Amino acid sequence: MDASDNRITSSAFFTVFSDYKQVRIYFDDVLYIEGLKDYAKIFIVSSQYPIVTRSNLKTLFARLPVGQFCRVHQSFIVAIKRITAHQKARLFIGTQEIPVGGRFAKEFERVMNNSY
């Protein structure tokens, strides 16, 4: 984490606007977040369907607690504790395979080496 990283460090949840209402999402419930241009799909443990919100990954990442989430690709943020296996260019959350982008690989390896 560098000095420009001003993400929050405490709280149990964040809220997003989805389906015409504010939705509370607990950090511990998040599996991963997939970005789709100006939208994001938030995959959570407690639902088989993702929560879709009009927000980009940069904005969402700034709202997530430091040390619990990692940006691993242009289109993905993952909950570190939900990673079940990883290699240099990909990781798994259960059976879901998520790519690790080249420009995010070094930071991802650093995070994974510090989480064990």
N, C-alpha and C positions, 0 to 999 in steps of 0.2 A: 504494500500500500504506500503510495507516495503522498506528498503534501497536498496535491491537488485533489485527492480522494476525499470528498466531503460527504460521503454517504452516512446515513444514520447508524448508530451503534446500539440502540435499545428501542424496544416496542415489541408487541406480540403480533401485530397485524398491520396491513395497509388496506386502503380502499381503492377501488377502480369503478368507473362508470361502465356498466354493461347492461344491455336489455332495458334501457331507460330507467335504471336505478343504480344507486351506490351499492357495491358489493364488498363485503368485508372478507379479506383473504388472510388467513393466518400463515405466517412465515413457515411454520413447521408442516403445513399442509401442502406446500408447493413442491412439485417434482421438478418441473422445468418450464421455461417460457420460450415460446417460438415467435419470432418477429416476422411480420408480413407487411413490409413497407410501413404504413402509418397505423397498422393494427398489430396487436399481440394476442397470442393464444396462451393462456395460463393453464397449465395442466396441474391438477391437484389430486391428492390422494382420495379425498372424500366425494369425488364425482367422476363418472366415466366420460363426461363431456368437458372440454376445456371452456374456460371463461374467456370470451372474446371482448377486448376493449380497444378503443381507439387511442392508442399510445404507442410510441416507439420504444425500442429496447433501451436506448440511452436514458430516457426519462424514467423508465421502470427500474433500471439498474441503480440509479441514484437513490431510489426509495427503499432499496433492500439493505439489510444489515451487513456490515463489513464482516468478512470471515465465514459467512454462511452460504454465499452465492458466488459463482464465478462466471464471467463471460467467456465462453469457449469458442464462439463462432460469430460471424457477422449476424447470424439469425438465431442464436441460442444463448440463453442464460440457464445454468443448472444449479440446483440445490446440492451443495457439496456432499452432505450426508446421505443423499439419495443415490449417489453413484455406486453401482454394484461391481463394475469392472471398468478398466480403461487400458488403452494402448496409446501410442503416440498421436495417432490421427483420428481416434474415435473413442467414445466412452459409451457405457450402457447404464441405463436406469431401468432395472428389471430387464425386460426383453426389448425395450426401446433403444435403438442405436442412434447416437447423436454424433455428428462430425465435430472434430476439433480443428478449427481453422489455423492456417500457418501463422498468422500474426498474433494468435492467442495461445499458441502451443507453449511458449516459454513460461508465461504467467500461469497457465494451467498446471504444468509440471511443478512449478514452485509451490502452488497451492496444494497439490496432491502430496508432495514430499513433506509439507508442514502439517498435513492433517492426520498423518499416521502416528 
